[in-house]
Structure formats: structure tokens, C-alpha cells
Amino acid sequence: MSIDINRVFGLLSVVKEAAGHPTKLKSLGALAMRELEGLDADAKKEHDELLKKDAAEAAKAKADAAAKAKKLAEDDEKSAKLTSRPVPVVKPAEPEPDEPVKRREVPEEATNA
């Protein structure tokens, strides 16, 4: 909202001329009130538009934040599933012995001592 500076100076000059005449001053006051009411209505419209725009931006930002939080939660859930699975342990294959396993011979005296 902007007011034309030439219009303001014009109104000020009219006020100077009307300062000495009560009837002119009264009509000028009425004119000024109508002008201010018009400016007030325009300002209110602009203010309402700004509020709507700000509310839309805030809603969009809130929706974006919710989408990001949901994505992070899904990623965390996937990560938790991956890390909670037991990892299979691969054991190396044992070579087959060439000879059969012999039993250790222990003397009878050592076992009965």
C-alpha cells in the first residue's frame, strides 16, 4: 500500500486554505475521513491477503516437515530391520583327515594310580 506524495501535498495545501473557514474545514474533515476509510479498507484487504499468504506458506512448510519426518522414520525402520537380522556366520570347511583318528594309548598304571 502506498500513498501518492503529490496527493498528500495537495491535501495539505487544501487544509492550509481551509484553516480559516469553519465550513470548509468541516467539509474537508469529512472528505479526509472518507479518504482514510478507503485507505483503511485497502489496508485491511492487503493485510488479509498477507495473512492468507503467510498461512499458506506455514501450512506448506508444516507439510514438508511432516513429509521429511515420515521419510526419516521409514529410513530408520528399514535400517533397524537390516541391523536386527542375524548375520550368517560362514565356517571354513574342515579338511578330511587322511588317516583315521587314533585313540591315545594311556598305560594302565597311569589310569589306576
Long-range contacts (C-beta under 8 A, 24 or more apart in sequence): 1-39, 1-42, 1-43, 1-46, 3-39, 11-35
